[in-house]
Amino acid sequence: MPVKKYILLLIFVMVAGSTVGTSALEFATEQQKLPDNPKAVFALAGKAYEADNYDAAVQLYESIVRRGIRSGVVYYNLGNAYFRAGNLGRAILNYRRAQLLMPRDIELQENIDYARTLAIDEAKKTIVPTYHGRFIENAKRFSPNEITICASSLFVFSIILFCIAIFTDAPGLKKFLRRTGAIALLLSITAGATLGYIVYENKQAPHAIITAERVEVRAGPGNEFTTVFVLHAGAEVVVRRERNGWLKIEFPSVGHGWLPRNELDKIQLNSG
């Protein structure tokens, strides 16, 4: 008889402790009484995720993002938390944001591919059969920071080679240094131009993810216009224009139309 009482007491303590821990986490999240150290918040979010408290994990990871911290790992974990919470649109959105910072992460790409198989709308990719198009697509396998570092390093390297060539007396070495410096400078300019094009493209035609469960794309910027087609959470579109709170979007292989600004979020990290 006493053994049963002890077992019941132990079960009560374990359940109560779990409940108190969850309540405390939810209270801290709701009141935003979070640690000042983002690493501590990150650890707390990880514990919430491991405890299957995905809503709390989402709020905690979002609080890190609101602090202006741009981390591929944070966006990746936020995408996982949204996915587990059943929000496919925001899961794909944050996976794609993570991809901007970790463009060659294999596990991240697998998650994106799997999440897209669950999306209702599927866009057929239009392959640009030109050298320019393929070059840009390959360049996007590198993050903007990586391209910037590459361009800067090549430029500095070319300057160093030119300076050495000026002070060397050996004709053969001078010629080699000048040629190598010219190649490095050309590659630096190419990398810089590529970065500029990618940044320009992202600003002129940014990609966005539908976050609403279902949205009617209309023929014009207003509810009075007829519905052209319907999109669902997780669809990736290209934003072409904005007018009075409405965005003109293009969905590959389907067409273009207008939808309310609050039905989607742009992937680019500097968007509001």
QUIKAJO-V444713 format. One line per field, one symbol per residue. ss: DSSP state (a for helix, b for strand, c for the rest). phi: phi as a letter, one per 30 degrees, with the letter a starting at -180 (. if undefined). burial: + if it has 24 or more other C-alpha atoms within 12 Angstrom, else -. A space follows every 50 residues. Layout:
ss=???
phi=???
burial=???
//
This chain:
ss=caaaaaaaaaaaaaaaaaaaaaaaaaaaaaaccccccaaaaaaaaaaaaa cccaaaaaaaaaaaaacccccaaaaaaaaaaaaacccaaaaaaaaaaaaa accccaaaaaaaaaaaaaccccccccccccaaaaaaaaaccccaaaaaaa aaaaaaaaaaaaaaaaacccaaaaaaaaaaaaaaaaaaaaaaaaaaaaaa aaaaccbbbbcccbbbbbccccccccbbbbbbcccbbbbbbbbccbbbbb bcccbbbbbbaaabbbcccccc
phi=.ddddddddddddddddddddddddddddddhdceddedddddddddddd dicddddedddddddddidcbddddddddddddddicdedddeddddddd cbdcddddddddddddddddcbcddcdddbdddddddddddcdedddddd ddddddddddddddddcdcdeddddddddddddddddddddddddddddd ddddbddbcdcddabcdcdbdlddddddacbbejdcbcdcabahiccdbb ceickbacbdedcbbddedcdc
burial=---------------------+--++--+----+---+--++-++++++- --+++++++++++++----+++++++++++++++--++++++++++++++ +++----+--++--++--+-+--------------+--++++++--++-+ ++-++-+++-++--+-----------++-+++-++-++++++-++-+++- -+--++++++++--+++++++-------+++++++++++++----+++++ +----++++++-+++++++---
//
